[in-house]
């Protein structure tokens, strides 16, 4: 659904005033990639040497590539069974497909998030989202012909979005779509889930002092540098024309994830009105409750799913979900620019010196 998405949470690193402190033993290194989850990836780490940083980056990139290839719904890869395979039809029906455990685990998590969010996160909405995807891409390619998808077409597709038709057989290791017209679209979950899986792999190896930013899904591992300072991360202003205020909040993170969903990210225009990519399962139209919603928690997969759900939920319902979920904080930007916060969110914010 999102995505997300290619909005940008900009990482604003502190520790720049090295002249005021003793030089750290570790050096900051950065690397940038554009090949995974159709977005930009930034890796920042504090290590003893460039060789050590490059070695860790190689592991991160290899894992991101693996998850990207497994979770994509757009590309086939020779010899690989992925979600394209699951969505395939054979003689007008889906088949039970034996999949990699990484797919099975992600889809099980997706079903849990569907239940947790009262259906606002639904990976079974692929038939609806495919229509929006096609109309959006056509409108971007040729703005003069941009139109909205017909509601009767969306409504017909919505008849095939029952997540109970997503059948997971843990013992056999298979995925089966019982509805021949149902399609999976894991855009609301896959990127964050993959980032969290990579982060946990690194943490199990004892890696710390790293920040991963995959298309705005930020996940920090430990503190930044030898001085044990937190990472400083900025939340982008959804009003991108306000160049005097590019970021609306700054947060200190150490081991947490921060994910934002916003109406200013992927969109196209029809008759001068912007229509973004986060589609409400009830109205089948882009959500209009907020400009953006940011979620802070320890799990990037959870943050990804919740940022989508909260963006679509009425405010009181979303706030109740956050307050009832341990370790989750959120910030809502209302249509008029007002910022609202969960009870503990402001504890992580700071005011930059400059």
Buried (B, 14 or more C-beta within 10 A) or exposed (E): BBBBBBBBBBBBBBBEEEEEEEEBEBBBBEBEBEEBBBBBBBBBBBBEEEEBBEEBBEBBBEBBBBBBBBBBBEEEEEEBBBBBBBBEEEEEEBBBBBBBEBBBBBBEBBBEBBEBBEBBBBBBBBBBBBBBBEBBEBBEEEEEEBEBBEEEEBEBBBEBBEBEBBEBEEEEBBBBBEBEBBBBBBBBBBBBBBBBBBBBEBBEEEBBBBBBBBBBBBBBBBBBBBBEBBBBBBBBBBBEEEEEEBBBBBBBBBBBBBBBBBBBBBBBEBEEEEBBBBBBBEEBBBBBBBBBBBBBBBBBBBBBBBBBBBBBBEBEBBBEBBBEBEEBBBBBBEEEEEBBBBEBBEEBBEEEEE
